[in-house]
Amino acid sequence: MRIFLDVGGHYGESLDIALDPRWGFEKVYSFEPALACHRLLRGYRDPRLTIVPAGLSNKQGSAMLYGGGLLGASVYADKKQSDTRVGQERIVLLRATDWLSANTSENDEIHMKLNCEGSECDVLEDLLDSGVIDRLRSIYVDFDVRKIPSQAHRQESVEKRLRERNLRFVTPDVLTSPSGSAAVREWLTMVSQPQPAWSAVLRYRLGLHRPPYVWVTSAARRALPEVVYVRAARRLGAHARRRTTTFSH
């Protein structure tokens, strides 16, 4: 089975790319622990998709998430956030090795995207230590540990271990696209050559898989002048709604 693992789902930026039938994914899992993101993610309509309301890590348990709903939300308190009003919430963590062992097989073709604000090293080190990382056909990883003073040193050692194991991985630094969904699309173009059914392509092109909010946002981006769209997004968008949310401590 061809599987996509979206680790750090946020509001579905990468998920919207992964559900494109051109890649041929038969199962798509999106891992997102922040409550502020769950309602939007669950609005995606695709039978291949499973939303996992937890974060992947190197342990099973719980942790405090700082800045839930923000692009830079992290379990590491010393990561600088884009908003000064940073909320906190207790989240569920799943050990990466345990989850992959229980939900995938050695015969699956698995592609993993990691953009989880520092937890990428926790996930990769755990999979390297257990050997389950050999199930991954390719990895896209944005090393956000470089933004975290207490964790920045880990990037070099993890990259070295990945190379020594001859694992195929890419980072935004080696792509021509900027980071984010454009970089994910470029990575998938490099590793995919499926031939999807025309009906699946049509459904995707019409945006029928998207939650209403995402569909309207996409239409507005195409129809409105850039300055008008930006103003509307700041006042009415998902990030604006997030600031009104109170997180439990």
C-alpha positions in Angstrom: 0.0 0.0 0.0 1.2 3.5 -0.8 0.9 5.7 2.3 1.5 9.3 3.1 2.3 10.4 6.7 1.7 14.1 7.3 3.4 14.8 10.6 2.4 18.3 11.6 -0.9 18.7 9.9 -1.7 22.3 11.1 -4.6 23.6 8.9 -4.1 21.1 6.1 -1.6 22.9 4.0 0.4 19.8 3.1 -2.7 17.6 3.4 -4.3 19.4 0.5 -1.3 18.6 -1.6 -1.1 14.9 -0.5 -4.7 14.2 -1.3 -4.1 15.0 -5.0 -4.7 11.7 -6.8 -1.7 12.2 -9.0 0.5 10.8 -6.3 -1.5 7.6 -5.9 -1.7 7.5 -2.1 -4.1 4.8 -0.9 -3.9 5.9 2.7 -3.1 9.4 4.2 -2.6 10.0 7.9 -2.4 13.5 9.3 -0.9 13.9 12.8 -1.9 17.1 14.5 -2.1 17.5 18.3 -3.5 21.1 18.5 -7.2 21.4 19.3 -7.4 24.7 17.3 -6.6 22.7 14.1 -8.8 19.6 14.6 -12.1 21.1 13.4 -10.7 22.3 10.1 -8.7 19.1 9.5 -11.8 16.9 10.1 -13.7 18.8 7.5 -11.6 17.2 4.7 -13.7 14.7 2.9 -11.7 11.8 1.5 -12.1 8.1 2.3 -8.3 7.6 2.3 -7.8 10.1 5.1 -7.4 9.5 8.8 -6.8 12.4 11.2 -4.7 11.4 14.2 -5.3 13.9 17.0 -1.8 13.5 18.5 1.8 14.3 17.9 4.5 11.8 16.9 7.5 11.6 19.2 10.0 9.3 20.8 7.7 8.4 23.6 4.2 7.5 24.5 2.5 10.0 26.9 1.7 13.7 27.0 3.4 17.0 26.8 2.7 20.7 26.9 2.3 22.4 23.5 3.2 26.0 23.2 1.4 28.2 20.6 -1.2 25.6 19.5 -2.7 26.7 16.2 0.3 28.8 15.2 2.5 27.7 12.4 5.4 27.5 14.9 3.6 25.6 17.7 6.1 23.4 19.5 6.6 21.2 22.6 9.8 23.1 23.2 9.2 26.2 25.3 12.3 28.0 24.1 11.1 28.1 20.5 10.3 31.7 19.5 6.6 32.2 18.4 5.2 34.6 15.9 2.5 35.7 18.3 3.2 37.2 21.8 -0.1 35.7 23.1 1.1 32.1 23.2 -1.4 29.7 24.6 -0.5 26.3 26.2 -2.4 23.0 26.1 -1.7 19.5 27.2 -1.4 17.1 24.1 -1.1 13.4 23.5 2.1 12.0 22.1 2.5 8.7 20.3 5.9 6.9 19.9 6.7 6.9 16.2 8.1 3.3 16.3 5.0 1.9 18.0 2.6 3.6 15.7 4.3 2.6 12.5 4.8 -1.0 13.7 1.1 -1.2 14.5 -0.4 0.6 11.5 2.0 -0.2 8.6 3.9 -3.2 7.2 7.3 -3.8 5.7 5.7 -4.1 2.3 4.1 -0.7 2.3 5.5 2.2 0.3 5.6 5.0 2.9 6.4 8.7 2.4 6.7 10.9 5.5 6.5 14.7 5.7 7.9 16.1 8.9 7.2 19.7 9.8 6.7 19.6 13.5 8.7 22.4 15.0 11.5 20.5 16.7 9.8 17.1 17.2 11.3 16.0 13.8 14.5 14.9 15.6 12.6 13.0 18.3 10.7 11.1 15.6 13.7 10.4 13.3 16.0 9.4 16.2 13.4 7.0 17.5 12.8 5.4 14.1 16.6 5.2 13.5 17.2 3.5 16.9 14.5 0.9 16.3 15.2 0.3 12.7 11.6 0.9 11.7 12.8 3.8 9.6 13.7 1.3 6.9 9.9 1.2 6.1 10.1 4.8 4.8 10.6 5.1 1.0 11.3 8.9 1.2 11.3 11.6 3.8 10.7 15.4 3.6 11.9 17.1 6.7 12.0 20.7 7.7 14.6 20.9 10.5 12.9 23.4 12.8 15.3 22.4 15.6 17.6 25.1 14.2 15.1 27.7 15.6 15.3 26.2 19.1 18.4 27.1 21.1 18.2 23.9 23.3 17.8 21.6 20.3 19.7 23.1 17.3 22.7 20.9 17.8 20.7 17.8 17.0 20.2 18.5 13.2 23.7 17.7 12.2 23.8 14.3 14.0 20.4 13.2 12.7 21.3 14.2 9.1 24.6 12.2 9.4 22.7 9.1 10.6 20.2 9.3 7.8 23.0 9.5 5.2 25.0 6.7 6.8 21.8 4.5 6.5 21.4 5.5 2.8 17.9 6.9 3.5 16.3 9.1 0.9 15.5 12.4 2.5 15.1 16.0 1.3 15.0 19.3 3.1 13.7 22.7 1.8 17.4 23.8 1.4 17.9 21.5 -1.6 14.6 22.3 -3.4 13.9 25.2 -5.8 10.5 25.9 -4.2 10.1 27.9 -1.0 9.2 26.0 2.1 5.6 25.0 2.8 3.1 23.3 0.5 5.1 24.3 -2.7 8.2 22.4 -1.3 6.0 19.4 -0.4 4.6 19.3 -4.0 8.1 19.5 -5.5 9.3 16.6 -3.2 6.3 14.5 -4.2 7.0 15.2 -7.9 10.5 13.8 -7.4 9.3 10.5 -5.8 6.0 9.8 -7.5 4.9 8.5 -11.0 1.3 7.1 -10.5 -1.5 7.3 -13.1 -4.7 8.3 -11.2 -8.3 7.7 -12.5 -9.8 10.6 -14.3 -12.8 10.7 -11.9 -10.5 11.1 -8.9 -8.6 13.9 -10.6 -11.9 15.7 -11.4 -13.1 15.5 -7.9 -9.8 16.9 -6.6 -9.7 19.7 -9.2 -13.2 20.8 -8.2 -12.1 20.9 -4.5 -14.7 18.5 -3.3 -12.3 17.0 -0.8 -11.8 20.4 1.0 -13.7 21.8 4.0 -16.0 24.7 3.1 -13.6 27.2 4.8 -10.6 26.0 2.7 -12.7 25.9 -0.5 -13.9 29.5 0.1 -10.4 30.7 1.0 -9.0 29.2 -2.2 -11.7 30.8 -4.3 -11.1 34.2 -2.6 -7.4 34.0 -3.3 -8.0 33.6 -7.0 -10.8 36.2 -7.2 -9.7 39.0 -5.0 -6.9 41.5 -5.4 -3.9 40.5 -3.2 -4.3 43.5 -0.8 -8.0 42.8 -0.3 -7.4 39.1 0.3 -4.6 39.7 2.9 -6.8 42.2 4.8 -9.7 39.7 4.9 -7.5 36.8 5.9 -6.1 38.8 8.8 -9.6 39.7 10.1 -11.6 36.6 9.3 -9.1 33.8 8.7 -8.2 30.8 10.7 -5.4 32.5 12.5 -7.7 35.4 13.5 -10.2 32.9 15.0 -7.4 31.1 16.8 -6.6 34.2 18.8 -10.0 34.1 20.4 -9.5 30.6 21.6 -8.7 30.0 25.3 -6.4 27.0 25.9 -6.5 25.0 29.1 -3.2 24.8 31.1 
